[in-house]
Amino acid sequence: MTLTDFRVEHRYLNLPDAFYSRVYPTPLHQPRMVCFNSALAEEMGVAVDEPEQWAAIGAGQELLEGMDPVAMKYTGHQFGMYNPDLGDGRGLLLWETVGPDGRRWDWHLLGAGQTPFSRFGDGRAVLRSSIREYLCSEAMHFLGIPTTRALFLVSCKDPVRRESIETAATLMRVAQSHIRFGHFEFAAHHQGKDALQALTDHTIGLYFSDLEALPERQRYHRWLAEVVKRTARLIADWQAVGFCHGVMNSDNMSIIGDTFDYGPYAFLDDFDAGYICNHTDQGGRYAYNRQPQIGFTNCQFLARAMAPLMEEDDILDALRHYEQAYNDHFLDTLRRKLGLAETREKDIDLIMETFSMLHEHHVDYTLFFRGLSNLASKGPAPIRDLFVDRQVADNWLERYQERLKEESRSDAERETAMRAINPKYILRNYLAQQVIQDAQGGNYEPMHKLLEVLKLPFDEQPENEAYAAMPPDWGRHLNISCSS
């Protein structure tokens, strides 16, 4: 195995010992490489002749020289309740690398076995959930939404008990950082001011280095405000593309603003503002229309943790950035989705009217905006056909066309711009379920094919039209659980 063009670091281990426990992976058996992300490996500076060589590392049978695995310790609010017993219960940070372009990468092996933070869990991941994370993290990346990535996925012969007996798997998740809001909650509530300051300075030094030279008070204020803004913009991206996270606990919130921890997620099919993708979320805390508020709530949890280091006025000022950042980013994105290059005060009314219409008439979210992207060239039929009551579509289209008269771009220019932001291909739950069923039978080709489609979500791909179709009846509103 040849490793080139990156250097190995363990900067996380510079933090106080309370932030981690050294744990070696518990080996799995008869590993098979399911999927290796060669393009990402090249970006990271990893030269790979034979991807299968990485299967033993994925199975926890081997470690490369320089790997020093640890389980991170953090806490967090789960469904609104503080839980002090959290941490990496099934994942290990193996090492940190810096690639040829200077980007940092945490290598986090999911499904590596029990850790001191596993509580009553077995520390394993199953093939089903590992495929879902691989697919969605890559889909989000190619949609242009900040996210963790998947380097490779390994399946093994070991049985794992969930609701039934399933196949064990591991996923090598990589990201610029795996530090979560929950790390700061752990430091503040259990370790004290010195540990909190060490963690904050570590985070700023590695991921917000442009703030390092500022005086301490200004540095912490600017940093918290930036985290708040990144979080707000991320949630706005989710809302604009119709993505439901499902488990927005504060321990699942990335400090650098990545989409983090793919459990029971979903992309909207027919639009339902109150859609709940996690069947264990019986109160709908993390429903689609509640995600913006929950994002702010999690920022409040983080801000509360920062109280020992910051003045109250600075904390409140940082939090005030959330609403403005969210509204600005969401409004700008929806204007672009609607093809509106000119700014008008009443655009927000059109946007809200559009969402109300889609919700009331259960219109497929992705197909609606994609159809709108081709309105001038293909006519209104692809949009009208999404409605049971065509008159509703006609009335809306008439108002929309009136607004377009205020635009200066040509129809062709507008359509090109709209197709670049309104995807044709998203990871619909039924597509993920189909490839999971094939994979459980030993056939991984459908997964590889779907990944190739998802790499070009904005392209027409006429040979792949089937992947853009509405879900079949059995594929609508699939129940997804938290079990992994």
C-alpha positions as CSV (number, residue, x, y, z in Angstrom):
1,M,0.0,0.0,0.0
2,T,1.4,3.4,-1.0
3,L,0.5,6.6,0.9
4,T,1.6,9.8,-0.7
5,D,1.3,13.5,-0.6
6,F,-0.2,13.8,3.0
7,R,1.3,14.3,6.4
8,V,-0.1,12.6,9.5
9,E,-1.0,14.6,12.6
10,H,-2.8,14.0,15.9
11,R,-3.8,17.5,16.9
12,Y,-6.9,16.4,18.7
13,L,-4.7,14.5,21.1
14,N,-3.3,17.8,22.2
15,L,-6.5,18.5,24.1
16,P,-6.9,17.4,27.7
17,D,-7.2,13.6,28.2
18,A,-10.9,13.9,29.2
19,F,-11.8,14.6,25.6
20,Y,-10.9,11.1,24.4
21,S,-10.2,7.5,25.3
22,R,-7.7,5.4,23.4
23,V,-9.4,2.4,22.0
24,Y,-8.3,-0.2,19.3
25,P,-10.9,-1.4,16.8
26,T,-12.5,-4.8,17.5
27,P,-11.8,-6.8,14.3
28,L,-14.5,-8.0,12.0
29,H,-14.2,-11.0,9.7
30,Q,-14.0,-11.7,6.0
31,P,-14.1,-8.1,4.9
32,R,-15.1,-7.1,1.4
33,M,-14.6,-3.6,-0.1
34,V,-18.1,-2.5,-1.2
35,C,-17.2,1.0,-2.4
36,F,-14.0,3.1,-2.5
37,N,-14.1,6.8,-3.3
38,S,-11.1,7.0,-5.6
39,A,-11.7,10.7,-6.6
40,L,-11.9,11.7,-2.9
41,A,-8.8,9.7,-2.1
42,E,-6.9,11.5,-4.8
43,E,-8.0,14.9,-3.3
44,M,-6.7,13.7,0.1
45,G,-3.4,12.7,-1.3
46,V,-4.0,8.9,-0.9
47,A,-2.5,6.9,-3.8
48,V,-4.4,3.6,-4.2
49,D,-3.5,0.9,-6.6
50,E,-5.8,-1.7,-5.2
51,P,-8.7,-0.5,-3.1
52,E,-9.2,-3.9,-1.6
53,Q,-6.0,-3.3,0.3
54,W,-8.0,-1.0,2.6
55,A,-10.5,-3.7,3.5
56,A,-8.5,-5.0,6.4
57,I,-8.2,-1.5,7.9
58,G,-11.9,-1.0,7.4
59,A,-12.5,-4.2,9.3
60,G,-10.3,-3.2,12.2
61,Q,-7.9,-6.0,11.5
62,E,-4.9,-3.7,10.7
63,L,-3.7,-0.2,11.5
64,L,-1.3,1.8,9.4
65,E,1.8,3.1,11.0
66,G,1.0,6.4,12.6
67,M,-2.7,5.6,13.4
68,D,-3.5,6.2,17.0
69,P,-7.2,5.5,17.4
70,V,-9.3,7.3,20.0
71,A,-13.0,7.6,20.8
72,M,-14.1,11.2,21.3
73,K,-16.0,12.3,24.4
74,Y,-18.8,14.8,24.1
75,T,-22.3,15.3,25.5
76,G,-25.3,17.0,24.1
77,H,-29.1,17.6,24.0
78,Q,-31.0,14.7,22.5
79,F,-34.7,15.6,21.7
80,G,-34.3,18.6,23.9
81,M,-33.0,16.7,27.0
82,Y,-29.3,17.0,28.1
83,N,-27.5,13.7,28.1
84,P,-24.1,13.6,29.8
85,D,-23.2,10.1,28.7
86,L,-22.5,10.6,25.0
87,G,-19.4,10.0,23.0
88,D,-18.1,8.0,20.1
89,G,-19.9,4.7,20.9
90,R,-19.3,3.1,17.6
91,G,-16.6,5.1,15.9
92,L,-12.9,5.9,16.3
93,L,-10.8,8.8,15.1
94,L,-7.8,6.9,13.6
95,W,-5.6,9.9,12.7
96,E,-5.7,13.3,11.0
97,T,-4.0,14.0,7.7
98,V,-3.2,17.1,5.7
99,G,-3.5,16.7,2.0
100,P,-1.5,18.2,-0.9
101,D,-3.9,21.2,-1.0
102,G,-3.5,21.9,2.7
103,R,-6.9,20.7,3.7
104,R,-7.2,18.7,6.9
105,W,-9.0,15.4,7.1
106,D,-10.2,13.5,10.1
107,W,-10.4,9.7,9.4
108,H,-13.3,8.3,11.5
109,L,-14.0,4.6,11.3
110,L,-17.7,3.9,12.0
111,G,-18.7,0.5,13.3
112,A,-15.3,-0.2,14.9
113,G,-16.6,-1.9,18.0
114,Q,-17.4,-1.0,21.6
115,T,-15.8,2.0,23.3
116,P,-16.3,3.4,26.9
117,F,-19.1,5.5,25.4
118,S,-21.1,2.7,23.8
119,R,-23.4,2.5,26.8
120,F,-25.5,-0.6,26.0
121,G,-24.6,-0.7,22.3
122,D,-22.4,-3.2,20.5
123,G,-20.4,-0.5,18.8
124,R,-21.2,-1.9,15.3
125,A,-22.7,-0.5,12.2
126,V,-24.8,-2.5,9.7
127,L,-24.7,-2.6,6.0
128,R,-28.0,-0.8,5.6
129,S,-27.2,2.3,7.5
130,S,-23.6,2.4,6.2
131,I,-24.9,2.5,2.6
132,R,-27.4,5.2,3.5
133,E,-24.6,7.4,4.9
134,Y,-22.3,6.8,2.0
135,L,-25.0,7.6,-0.5
136,C,-26.3,10.7,1.2
137,S,-23.0,12.3,2.2
138,E,-21.9,12.0,-1.4
139,A,-25.2,13.2,-2.8
140,M,-25.1,16.3,-0.5
141,H,-21.5,17.0,-1.6
142,F,-22.4,17.1,-5.3
143,L,-25.4,19.2,-4.5
144,G,-23.0,21.8,-3.1
145,I,-24.1,21.4,0.5
146,P,-21.4,21.3,3.2
147,T,-21.1,17.7,4.5
148,T,-18.8,15.0,5.8
149,R,-17.7,12.6,3.1
150,A,-17.3,8.8,2.7
151,L,-13.9,7.4,1.7
152,F,-14.8,3.7,1.7
153,L,-17.3,1.2,2.8
154,V,-16.5,-2.4,3.9
155,S,-18.9,-5.3,4.5
156,C,-18.1,-8.2,6.7
157,K,-19.5,-11.6,7.5
158,D,-20.3,-10.9,11.1
159,P,-24.0,-10.9,12.1
160,V,-25.3,-7.9,14.0
161,R,-28.6,-7.9,15.9
162,R,-30.9,-5.0,15.3
163,E,-34.7,-5.4,14.8
164,S,-33.5,-8.5,13.0
165,I,-30.1,-10.1,12.2
166,E,-28.2,-7.9,9.8
167,T,-24.7,-7.8,8.2
168,A,-21.9,-5.9,9.8
169,A,-20.2,-3.1,7.9
170,T,-17.8,-0.2,8.5
171,L,-17.6,3.2,6.9
172,M,-14.6,5.5,6.8
173,R,-16.1,8.9,7.3
174,V,-13.8,11.8,6.6
175,A,-14.3,15.5,7.3
176,Q,-12.2,18.6,8.0
177,S,-13.4,18.2,11.6
178,H,-15.4,15.9,13.7
179,I,-15.8,18.4,16.6
180,R,-19.4,18.9,17.5
181,F,-21.4,21.4,19.5
182,G,-21.6,18.6,22.1
183,H,-17.8,18.8,22.7
184,F,-18.3,22.3,24.0
185,E,-21.2,21.3,26.2
186,F,-19.1,18.5,27.7
187,A,-16.2,20.9,28.4
188,A,-18.4,23.6,29.9
189,H,-20.6,21.5,32.0
190,H,-18.1,18.8,33.2
191,Q,-14.5,20.0,32.8
192,G,-14.4,23.7,33.6
193,K,-13.2,26.9,32.1
194,D,-9.7,25.8,31.3
195,A,-10.8,22.8,29.3
196,L,-13.4,24.9,27.5
197,Q,-10.7,27.4,26.6
198,A,-8.4,24.7,25.4
199,L,-11.0,23.3,23.1
200,T,-12.1,26.7,21.8
201,D,-8.5,27.8,21.1
202,H,-7.8,24.4,19.4
203,T,-10.9,24.8,17.2
204,I,-10.1,28.4,16.2
205,G,-6.5,27.6,15.5
206,L,-7.3,24.7,13.2
207,Y,-10.5,25.8,11.5
208,F,-10.9,29.5,11.9
209,S,-7.3,30.6,11.8
210,D,-8.1,34.0,10.3
211,L,-9.4,34.9,13.8
212,E,-6.3,33.8,15.8
213,A,-4.6,37.2,15.8
214,L,-7.6,39.1,17.3
215,P,-7.8,40.1,20.9
216,E,-9.3,37.3,23.0
217,R,-12.8,38.9,23.6
218,Q,-13.1,39.8,19.9
219,R,-11.8,36.4,18.8
220,Y,-14.3,34.4,20.7
221,H,-17.2,36.8,19.8
222,R,-16.3,36.6,16.1
223,W,-15.9,32.9,16.2
224,L,-19.2,32.2,17.8
225,A,-20.9,34.5,15.4
226,E,-19.3,32.7,12.5
227,V,-20.4,29.3,13.8
228,V,-23.9,30.6,14.2
229,K,-23.9,32.0,10.6
230,R,-22.5,28.8,9.1
231,T,-25.2,26.8,10.9
232,A,-28.0,29.1,9.7
233,R,-26.8,28.9,6.1
234,L,-26.5,25.1,6.3
235,I,-30.1,24.8,7.5
236,A,-31.2,27.2,4.7
237,D,-29.5,24.9,2.2
238,W,-31.3,21.9,3.6
239,Q,-34.7,23.7,3.4
240,A,-34.1,24.9,-0.1
241,V,-33.2,21.4,-1.4
242,G,-36.0,19.7,0.6
243,F,-33.6,17.7,2.9
244,C,-34.8,16.4,6.3
245,H,-32.1,15.5,8.8
246,G,-34.2,13.6,11.3
247,V,-32.0,13.8,14.4
248,M,-30.8,17.3,14.9
249,N,-29.5,16.7,18.4
250,S,-26.8,19.1,19.5
251,D,-24.2,16.3,19.4
252,N,-25.0,15.9,15.7
253,M,-24.1,19.5,14.9
254,S,-20.7,20.2,13.3
255,I,-18.7,23.1,14.6
256,I,-17.6,24.0,11.1
257,G,-21.1,23.8,9.6
258,D,-21.1,20.5,7.8
259,T,-24.1,18.2,7.5
260,F,-23.2,15.6,10.1
261,D,-24.3,12.1,11.2
262,Y,-26.7,10.6,8.6
263,G,-29.3,8.6,10.4
264,P,-33.0,8.7,9.5
265,Y,-32.8,11.4,6.8
266,A,-35.0,11.9,3.7
267,F,-35.4,14.2,0.8
268,L,-39.0,15.4,0.3
269,D,-41.0,13.8,-2.4
270,D,-44.5,15.3,-2.4
271,F,-44.2,18.4,-0.4
272,D,-45.3,18.2,3.3
273,A,-44.1,21.1,5.4
274,G,-44.6,19.0,8.6
275,Y,-42.9,15.9,7.2
276,I,-41.2,13.7,9.9
277,C,-38.6,11.3,8.5
278,N,-37.7,9.7,11.8
279,H,-40.4,7.3,13.0
280,T,-39.1,7.5,16.5
281,D,-39.7,11.3,16.5
282,Q,-43.3,10.9,17.6
283,G,-43.6,14.6,18.6
284,G,-42.2,15.9,15.3
285,R,-39.5,17.9,17.0
286,Y,-37.3,17.5,14.0
287,A,-40.0,17.8,11.3
288,Y,-38.9,19.6,8.1
289,N,-40.6,22.9,9.0
290,R,-39.0,22.9,12.4
291,Q,-35.4,22.5,11.3
292,P,-34.6,26.3,11.1
293,Q,-35.8,26.8,14.7
294,I,-34.0,23.7,15.9
295,G,-30.8,25.0,14.3
296,F,-31.1,28.1,16.4
297,T,-32.0,26.2,19.5
298,N,-28.7,24.2,19.1
299,C,-26.8,27.4,18.6
300,Q,-28.3,28.6,22.0
301,F,-27.0,25.4,23.6
302,L,-23.6,26.1,22.2
303,A,-23.8,29.7,23.3
304,R,-24.8,28.7,26.8
305,A,-21.7,26.5,27.0
306,M,-19.5,29.5,26.0
307,A,-20.7,31.6,28.9
308,P,-17.5,31.0,31.1
309,L,-15.4,32.5,28.3
310,M,-17.6,35.3,26.9
311,E,-19.4,38.4,27.9
312,E,-23.2,38.0,27.9
313,D,-23.6,40.9,25.4
314,D,-21.2,39.2,23.0
315,I,-23.1,35.9,23.2
316,L,-26.4,37.6,22.6
317,D,-25.0,39.5,19.7
318,A,-23.5,36.4,18.1
319,L,-26.9,34.6,18.3
320,R,-28.6,37.5,16.6
321,H,-26.7,36.7,13.5
322,Y,-28.7,33.4,13.0
323,E,-32.0,34.9,11.8
324,Q,-30.4,37.3,9.4
325,A,-28.0,34.7,8.0
326,Y,-30.8,32.2,7.5
327,N,-33.2,34.6,6.0
328,D,-30.7,36.1,3.6
329,H,-29.3,32.8,2.4
330,F,-32.8,31.1,2.1
331,L,-34.2,34.1,0.2
332,D,-31.3,34.3,-2.1
333,T,-31.4,30.6,-2.8
334,L,-35.1,30.6,-3.5
335,R,-34.8,33.6,-5.8
336,R,-32.3,31.6,-7.8
337,K,-34.5,28.5,-7.8
338,L,-37.3,30.6,-9.2
339,G,-35.0,32.2,-11.7
340,L,-35.3,35.7,-10.3
341,A,-32.1,37.7,-10.8
342,E,-33.7,41.1,-10.0
343,T,-34.6,41.8,-6.4
344,R,-38.1,42.8,-5.6
345,E,-39.6,43.3,-2.1
346,K,-42.6,41.2,-2.9
347,D,-40.5,38.2,-3.8
348,I,-40.9,36.8,-0.3
349,D,-44.6,36.8,-0.9
350,L,-44.2,34.7,-4.1
351,I,-41.9,32.3,-2.3
352,M,-44.3,31.8,0.6
353,E,-47.2,31.4,-1.7
354,T,-45.3,28.8,-3.7
355,F,-44.5,26.8,-0.5
356,S,-48.1,27.0,0.6
357,M,-49.4,25.8,-2.7
358,L,-46.9,22.9,-2.9
359,H,-47.9,21.8,0.7
360,E,-51.7,22.1,0.1
361,H,-51.6,20.2,-3.1
362,H,-48.9,17.6,-2.2
363,V,-46.7,18.5,-5.2
364,D,-43.4,16.8,-5.8
365,Y,-40.8,19.3,-4.6
366,T,-37.9,18.4,-6.8
367,L,-39.9,17.8,-10.0
368,F,-41.8,21.1,-9.6
369,F,-38.6,23.2,-9.5
370,R,-36.9,21.2,-12.2
371,G,-40.0,21.6,-14.4
372,L,-39.9,25.4,-13.7
373,S,-36.3,25.4,-14.9
374,N,-37.5,24.3,-18.4
375,L,-40.7,26.3,-18.5
376,A,-39.8,28.4,-21.5
377,S,-38.3,25.6,-23.6
378,K,-40.7,22.7,-22.6
379,G,-43.8,24.5,-21.7
380,P,-46.1,24.2,-18.6
381,A,-47.1,20.6,-19.0
382,P,-44.4,19.0,-16.8
383,I,-45.5,21.4,-14.0
384,R,-49.3,21.2,-14.6
385,D,-49.1,17.4,-14.6
386,L,-47.9,17.4,-11.0
387,F,-51.3,18.9,-9.9
388,V,-54.6,17.1,-9.5
389,D,-56.2,20.5,-10.0
390,R,-54.6,21.9,-13.1
391,Q,-56.3,25.3,-12.5
392,V,-54.2,25.8,-9.4
393,A,-51.1,25.4,-11.4
394,D,-52.4,27.7,-14.2
395,N,-53.2,30.4,-11.7
396,W,-49.8,30.3,-10.0
397,L,-48.0,30.2,-13.4
398,E,-49.9,33.3,-14.5
399,R,-48.7,35.2,-11.5
400,Y,-45.2,33.8,-11.9
401,Q,-45.0,34.9,-15.5
402,E,-46.0,38.4,-14.5
403,R,-43.1,38.5,-12.2
404,L,-40.7,37.2,-14.9
405,K,-41.7,40.3,-17.0
406,E,-39.6,42.3,-14.6
407,E,-36.5,40.3,-15.4
408,S,-33.9,41.4,-17.9
409,R,-32.3,38.0,-18.7
410,S,-33.3,36.0,-21.7
411,D,-35.3,32.8,-21.2
412,A,-32.3,30.7,-22.2
413,E,-30.0,32.4,-19.7
414,R,-32.6,32.1,-17.0
415,E,-33.1,28.4,-17.7
416,T,-29.4,27.6,-17.7
417,A,-29.0,29.3,-14.3
418,M,-32.1,27.5,-12.9
419,R,-30.9,24.1,-14.0
420,A,-27.7,24.8,-12.1
421,I,-29.5,25.1,-8.8
422,N,-32.6,22.9,-9.2
423,P,-31.4,19.3,-9.2
424,K,-33.0,16.7,-11.4
425,Y,-31.6,13.8,-9.3
426,I,-31.8,13.6,-5.6
427,L,-31.4,10.6,-3.3
428,R,-35.0,9.6,-2.9
429,N,-35.6,7.1,-0.1
430,Y,-36.9,4.4,-2.3
431,L,-33.8,4.6,-4.5
432,A,-31.6,4.1,-1.4
433,Q,-33.9,1.2,-0.3
434,Q,-33.6,-0.5,-3.6
435,V,-29.8,-0.5,-3.6
436,I,-29.8,-1.7,0.0
437,Q,-31.9,-4.7,-0.9
438,D,-29.6,-5.5,-3.8
439,A,-26.5,-5.1,-1.5
440,Q,-27.9,-7.4,1.1
441,G,-28.1,-10.0,-1.6
442,G,-24.4,-9.4,-2.5
443,N,-25.0,-7.2,-5.5
444,Y,-23.3,-3.8,-5.2
445,E,-23.5,-2.7,-8.8
446,P,-26.8,-0.8,-8.3
447,M,-25.2,1.2,-5.5
448,H,-22.3,2.1,-7.8
449,K,-24.7,3.1,-10.6
450,L,-26.7,5.3,-8.3
451,L,-23.6,7.0,-7.0
452,E,-22.6,7.9,-10.5
453,V,-26.0,9.4,-11.2
454,L,-25.9,11.4,-8.0
455,K,-22.5,12.9,-9.0
456,L,-24.3,14.9,-11.7
457,P,-27.5,16.0,-10.0
458,F,-28.0,19.0,-12.2
459,D,-27.4,17.4,-15.6
460,E,-30.2,16.0,-17.8
461,Q,-28.6,12.5,-18.1
462,P,-31.3,11.2,-20.5
463,E,-30.1,7.7,-20.1
464,N,-31.0,7.8,-16.4
465,E,-34.5,9.3,-16.5
466,A,-35.8,6.5,-14.3
467,Y,-33.8,7.8,-11.4
468,A,-35.7,11.2,-11.6
469,A,-39.2,9.6,-11.5
470,M,-41.7,10.0,-8.8
471,P,-41.5,7.2,-6.2
472,P,-43.8,4.2,-6.6
473,D,-46.6,3.9,-4.0
474,W,-44.5,1.6,-1.8
475,G,-41.6,4.1,-1.8
476,R,-43.5,7.1,-0.4
477,H,-43.0,8.2,3.2
478,L,-40.8,5.2,4.1
479,N,-40.3,4.8,7.9
480,I,-36.6,5.2,8.8
481,S,-35.3,4.4,12.3
482,C,-32.3,5.6,14.2
483,S,-30.9,2.0,14.4
484,S,-27.5,1.7,12.8
